Amino acid sequence: MGLIQDKYRRFRQWQQQPFEYHDSHDHHGCCNCGAESENNYCPRCGQKAAYGPITWHSVWQGVMDVWGVGTRSLPFTLWQLMWRPGYLIRDYISGKRQVSFPPVKMLVVMAVLLALVYGLLGLGFEDSVDDETGKNAVQDFLQGDFYNWMSNHIHWAVLMSFSLFIVPVWFIFRLAPRLPRHTLPQGFFIQVFIWVQFLLYLLMITLVLYLIPPVSGSGDDAAGFMFVLVLPLMLLCDYRQLFGYSWWGTLWRVVVAVSLAIIVSKVLVRAGGLCYYLFVEDWSLGLKYLLGALDHLALMWIALEVVLLINAKPWRNGIAWIRILRRPLIAAAAFLLTTAACGQLGVENSVTNLIKSLQMMFLP
């Protein structure tokens, strides 16, 4: 038992600080500019001190650099994303850029690799049966052509989905103990790393499931396994390591972030539907899409007010409860009003729509 605890302690130390830096302490002259130094890199021009004559190893290193397997190697960064994802992201955000392969470049490489693997293995997704849904043009498009395109371009679907997390995560975790006041550009790179991690796990699970004959012909099983089990655990571990909240504090914030991302997507869909039906002058459907968008916005307003209260904890400063609850109560009143209007016009309200979306995502 003591051996296991010791290995776990050393693993935790490695997660938080996996690198040790040492100077060579050998006096040498730079091959490029001739400056004398005892460091690993020349203080004048920055060239590596260990460069010597060109050998076959130099040829191999040059070829590997093209594929991201040289300095700051892609495989080593992917290995870190598996075992210390949140710490790696925090290292990069805090300025330790040498510990990681460039994240945007890594994302492109992983997306191309996933597409190649799916093409070589002949994997695909089952098309949505949606030639005629009998609903309306916007729903026909979303449930038909667009859904089928997203299913057959899973890497782009992942990018579009995780893009919706940038603003919710920024708002919910902006007072985090380990990364306070992180900015939206930093939030972009946080999501890029998580996109890469998602594609990495999706690729690994796809290859494993491909060995099982009943599921070897479709990518739906791998995607379903990712959303049901891997994605919730991945977000929970990543955000806990990155932001430093407790397991419970991270869990409810992840649930709220996922819910807000879904609500944002629903608002965008309804805004697009509103514009479409105003263009074709179908005022009745346009009004329903407008009401649906307002109901989702009201629900999002309530969620943001609750998160703001929990993060700021204004009651600790002796502020009266009537002042603390004023804005959440206004948001609740707006939500009740829009929900009642949805019920009168036969429009699906935001809560029902959100529950269905979460069921489709995590219980396919």
N, C-alpha and C positions, 0 to 999 in steps of 0.2 A: 504493500500500500504506500509506503514511504517512497519507493522508487517511482511509482506512478505520479505521486504528488510532486516529486522533484522534476520529473520530465515535463509535467504540466506547467510548473513554475518557470522552467527554462523556455518552454514554448511561448508563454505569455511575455517573457522578457524579449524574446526574438520578435514577437508581433509588434511590440512598441518601439523597439530599437534594433533593427536587423543588421545595421551596418556599423563597421568599425573602420576608421580612417587612420592611416599611419603614413608618415613621410619616409622616404627611402633612406635619408641620412647619409647617402653616398654623394660625395662632391663630384659634379659632372658639368660639362658644358653642353648647352643646347645645340642640337644638330641644325637647327633652323637659323637662330640669330646669334649663337655663340655666347649667350649670357651664362655666367656661372651661378649654380644653385645647388641646394641639397633637397629640393622639393620634388614631388612626383611630376609636377608640371612647371614649365618655364614661367617665371613671374613677368617676363617681358612680352612674350608672344603667345603664351598659352599652350605651346606644343607639348605633348607627352614626352617625359624625359627618357622613357625606356625605348624609344624608337631606335632601331639599328638598321642594318642592311636588309634589303628586300629579299625575302625567302618565299618558299612555297606556302608557308604559314601566312605571309602577308597577302598572297593571292587568295587563299581561302577566306581570310578575314575580310578582304575587299568584296568578295562575292556575297558573303553572309550579311554584310552591312546593307546591301541592297534590299534584303528580305527582312531586315529588322532583327537579325540574330547576332549583331555585333555589340558595340558599346550600348549600354542601357537596353539589353536585349528584350525582344518581344516575349520569348518564352519565360524569362525570369519575371517580367512584369505580370504576365498572366498567372504565374505561380503565386505571386504575392496577392493578386486579386482573389485567388482561391482561399488563402489562409489568413490574410490580414488586410481585407479590402478597405475597411474604414480608415485604418491607420495609413495605408498607402495614399488614399485620397487626401487625408489631412496633411500628410507630408508634402504632397504636390501643391496643395492650396497654400500652405504656409511658406512656400518658397524653395523646398527641396526638390528641384526639378530634375536633378541628375539621377534620382532613384527610380525614375519611370521612363519607359518608352513614351514618346509623344502621344498623348491620349487620342487626339482627333485622327492622327495617322493610324493608330492602333484600331480605332473604330472602323475605319475604311478597310483595313486588312481583314478584320474579323468578318465584316459584312460580305466581302468578296469571297472569303474562305467558306463561309456558310452557304452562300449561293452555289459555289462550285461543288461542295459536298452533296447538296440536295440534287443538283443536276446530275452528278456522276452516279449517285445511288438511285436516281429515278424517283425521288420522293416528291410528294405533293400534298395538297390539302383538298378535302372534299368540297366541291363547289356548293354554294348555297342554292337551294331550289327556289329560284325567285325570278322566273321569267314574267310572271303576272301575280303580284301579291294582292292586287285588288284594293290597295289602300290609297296611295297618292304618289305623285311623281318623285318627291323627295325620298320617301320611304322605299320606293322601288329601287332608286339609285343606291341608297345606303345599304339595303339588305341584299341587293343584287350585284351589279357590276362592281361597285366600290368594295363590298365585302369580299368578293371573289379575287379582286386585284390584291387586296391586303393579305388574303390567305396565301396567295402564291408569291408574295414578296414580303416574307416575314421579317426580313431585316429592316425594310422601310417601315413596316407596321410598328416594329419595336421603337424605332427612332421617333416616329410621330407620337406614339403613346407616352414614352418617357419625357418628351418635350413638355407635356402638360404638367409634369411634376415640378418644373423649375420654380415657378412662382409660389405654389402652395408650400413646398419645402422651405423656400426662403422665408416665407412669413411665419410658418409654424416653428421652425428651428432657429430663428434669428437671435434668440437669447440663450442659446445653448452654452453649457459650461466650457466645452473645449473649443468651440468655434463660434464665438459671439460676433454678431453683426457681420456675418458673411454677406457678400454682395451677390447680385444677380449674375454678373459674369463668372464669379466663382461657382455659383449654383449651376451654371451651364457645364462647367468642367466636372462638377460632382456627378451630374447626370450622364455625361459622356462615359466616365469610368463605369457607372452602373449599367449603361447600355452594353459596354464591352463585356462586363461580367455576365449579363443575361445571355448574350450571344454565345459566350464561352460555354456556359452550362447547357444551353439549348443544343449546341453542337455535340457535347459529350453525351447527353441523354439520347439524342437522336442516333448516335453511333451505337450506343448500348442497346437501344430498343430495336435497331435494325437487325440485330442478331436473333431477335425473337420472330419466327416466321409469321404469326398472325398479325403483327403490327408493322411488318417491314415495308409495306407499300405506301404508307401514309405518314405525313408529318403531324397529323392531328393528335396522336397519342403523346408525342414528345411535348408539343405545345400545351396540351392539357395537363400533363404532369408538372410542367414548369409553373403554370398558373395556380394549380391546386396546392402544391407543396413547396416548390423551390423558391418561387418569387416572394411569398410572404416571409419565409425564413431569411432569404437574402436581404430584403429591405430592412428587416428587424436587426440583423447582425451588422449590416453596413452602417446604418444610422446610429446604432448604439456606439460602435467604435469611433465613428466620425464625430458625433456631437457630445457624447459623454453623459447622456441621461441614463437613468436606471432602466432595467428591462421593462417595467410597467410604464414608466414615463415615455420610453421609446415606442412601446406597443400602441398606446392610444394615439400618439402623434402620427404614427405610420397609417393607422386606420383613417384618421382625419385627412391626411395628405392624399391617400388613395381616393377617398370619397370626394374631396375637392377637385382632384384631377378629373374624375368622372363627370362631376357637375360642370366643370369648365368645358369639357367636350360636348356635353348636352346643350349648353348655352350656345356654343359655336354652331352646332347643328341647327338649332332652332333659329338662330340669327340668319344662317344661310337659307333656311326654308322660308323665313319671313321675306327676305329679299327676293327670292324666286317667285313667291305667290303675289307679291306686290307688282313684280314685273309683268306677270301674266294676268294681273288684275282679278285674282281670285281672292276677294277680300275676306270671305268667311274662314278659309284655311289660313290665310295670313294672320288673322286675329288670333286663331288658336295657337299658332307658332309664337306669336308675340306674348300671349298669356303664359305659355309654357316656359319661355325664356325668363319672364319676370318671376315666375314661381321658383325656378332653379336659382336665380340670382338672390331671391329672398332667403332660400335655404342656405346658400353659401354665406350670406351676410350673417345669419345666426351662428354658423360654425366659426366664422372669423371672430365674432365678438366673444364667443365662449373661449376660444384659444387665447385671445388677447387678455381676457380676465385671468385665466389660469397662469399665463406666463408673467403678467405684470403684478398680480396679487395686490391690487390697490387697497384691500381691506387691512393690510398690515400697516398702512400709513394712517389709519383711523378715519378713512373717508366714509361718509354715510352710505348705507346700503341703497338708498333711493337714487343716489348719484351713480353708484356702481352699476345698478341694474337698469338704468334708464335706457341706454342704447340697446342692450339685448332685448328689452321689452318692446321697443319700437320695431326692431327687426322681427320679433315674434309676431307682432300685430300685422306687419306687412305680409309675412308668410301666411298667416291664417286667412287674410283677405284674398290673396292670390289663389290659395288652395281652394277656398270656397267658390271663387269664380271658375276655377278649373272644373270643379264638380258640377256646377250649373251648366257649363258648356260641353261637358263630356270629354274634357281633356285630361289625360293621365297626369296626376300631380307628381311633383319632383321626388317625394319620398318613395312612392311606389316605383317610379322609374329608376331611382338609385338602387333600391333593393334588387330589382330585376337585373340591373347591370352587374352588381356585385355577385349575384348568383351565376350569371353567365360567365363571369371572369374566373371565379374560384370554384365553381361547381358545374363544370361543363358536362 
